[in-house]
Amino acid sequence: MNKQEIRSLIYQKYGAFLLSRKQVAAILGKSVATIDRWKVQGLYLEYKKLGKAKNAPVEYPIDTVVDYIANNNKKIM
């Protein structure tokens, strides 16, 4: 499966180009805690912080998730 097909599948399911922690965890078959740990450690996934507050929510661009899947030969959903 190529990146465009993966992107299309994810977009069809979630209808968004920015994905929540919970959505990313479901797509990758990881726990939300793992996604949070990766964020704190600066590993794997680029994210966008939604606001300036320390505890502002974050979302992950769909292309970042697609790149992770493609580069790590991960099965999705």
Backbone hydrogen bonds, N-H to C=O, Kabsch-Sander energy under -0.5 kcal/mol:
donor,donor_aa,acceptor,acceptor_aa,energy
6,I,2,N,-2.3
7,R,3,K,-2.9
8,S,4,Q,-2.2
9,L,5,E,-2.3
10,I,6,I,-2.4
11,Y,7,R,-2.7
12,Q,8,S,-2.7
13,K,9,L,-1.8
14,Y,10,I,-2.6
15,G,11,Y,-3.1
19,L,60,Y,-3.0
24,V,20,S,-2.5
25,A,21,R,-2.5
26,A,22,K,-2.2
27,I,23,Q,-2.6
28,L,24,V,-2.5
29,G,25,A,-1.2
30,K,25,A,-2.2
35,I,31,S,-1.9
36,D,32,V,-2.6
37,R,33,A,-2.4
38,W,34,T,-2.6
39,K,35,I,-2.0
40,V,36,D,-2.4
41,Q,37,R,-2.4
42,G,38,W,-0.8
42,G,39,K,-0.8
43,L,38,W,-2.9
45,L,43,L,-2.6
46,E,44,Y,-0.5
48,K,59,E,-3.4
50,L,57,P,-3.3
51,G,49,K,-1.2
56,A,53,A,-1.8
59,E,48,K,-2.4
60,Y,19,L,-3.1
62,I,17,F,-3.0
64,T,61,P,-0.8
65,V,61,P,-1.5
66,V,62,I,-2.5
67,D,63,D,-2.6
68,Y,64,T,-2.0
69,I,65,V,-2.4
70,A,66,V,-2.8
71,N,67,D,-2.8
72,N,68,Y,-1.3
73,N,70,A,-0.6
74,K,69,I,-2.0
77,M,27,I,-1.4
